[in-house]
């Protein structure tokens, strides 16, 4: 990139603009996960009935399983030099990809809103403006940073990773000064439904990164090891999320009445008053700024990908870029202001409901990339509705819908509970079904499609079929 402001959007990143190393994925995803929404996610496991001991085990298992899926998506970035969701055109068609894309955009707006509620509380306290102005101010800063793009995102990830790590060490010490860790972990009674809820909460947290994780690895040099990209992404995301979620689970177990519904004030009060309180408000806002920029940037990429599938547009003017990002900001801020008073229950249901739509997408994308296409895509055909991948892939879209429907009997949320949840003791295992069913169905249908399995010629440059690097 010639300057600070990013020029690329959904077009392939040329080799002469690639830079960095796989370690950058560790610092970015560590910083993105050391933040208060991850703390809330960990606390939810305890709030909804699990003891601290099994909550921590369930959260770790979910982070590892979901993180592995997410990191497999990240490894696609250096190979292809493309944003994550545009590769969905290889499975669903150039225009058919709009189906999962529309749901991804809803996800970004939802996460933007939930992050803005928590960060808005911190900004409101820090500036003495109050919660609503704090939400609006935070959203505006997020949009400006997202418009600058890739370099600033990674720089903020490094800063947030260091600052938030120091803050969480301090907060962890303060929490243990107030409560006895042995007492918190003394209850070892196992209950399958709530333990599986802990797994589902953290797995959904990781899986929700899947639709945009390659956006932040696509500038890495083509020769970057896929294995290194996978492991650095996985380790940063799992370490950051498990650290935050562990703190949240222990805080909820130690002081449920003080913590639940007052998460920001509890954390700040735990740290101290005066200057320390102001610093902690800043840390909360910084942590949320990092992840909300990812959500805004990812939403911008997804909107452009959706529109370009019908208009054929692959590049954007600075004005067009700003308009897309402003749209994400306005929608997310509106949802935040409307839903801020019922945040906790809504966020838990939102997380679990997201799994219903993104596990089938992840399964189809990964099976296609690693097993069917063998890590090689015809890059020009991704923009041509009359080309190799077509406009609409009815078989892939059918598998996707079947993957969503297969989960409904096993889904447990506040507004809908499937008929097979009660026989399983109330456990929600829908995300496991959502990974397995579409993966098998897509492999069975796509492997017989000669247009999908025929490999493109070896790449001669970044504009041709990509994916032979290792």
Buried (B, 14 or more C-beta within 10 A) or exposed (E): BEEEBBBBBBBBBEEEBBEBBBEBBBBBBBBBBBBBBBBBBBBBBBBBBBBBBBBBBBBBBBBBBBBBBBBBBBBBBBBBBBBBBBBBBBBBBBBBBBBBBEBBBBBBBBBBBBBBBBBBBBBBBBBEBEBEBBBBBBBEBBBBBBBBBBBBBBBBBBBBBBBBBEBBEBBBEBBEEEBEEEEBBEEEEEBEBBBBBBBBBBBBBBBBBBBBBBBBBBBBBBEBBBEBBBBBBBBBBBBBBBBBBBBBBBBBBBBEEBBBEBBBBBBBBBBEEEEEBEBBBBBBBBBBBBBBBBBBBBBBBBBBBBBBBEEEBBEBEEEBBBEBBBBBBEBBBEBBBEBBEEBBEBBBBBBBBBBBBBBBBBBBBBBBBBBBBEBBBBBBBBBBBEBBBBBBBEBBBEBBEBBBEBBBBBBBBEEEBBEBBEEBEBBBBBBBBBBBBBBBBBBEBBEEEEEBEEEBEEBEEBEBBBBEBE
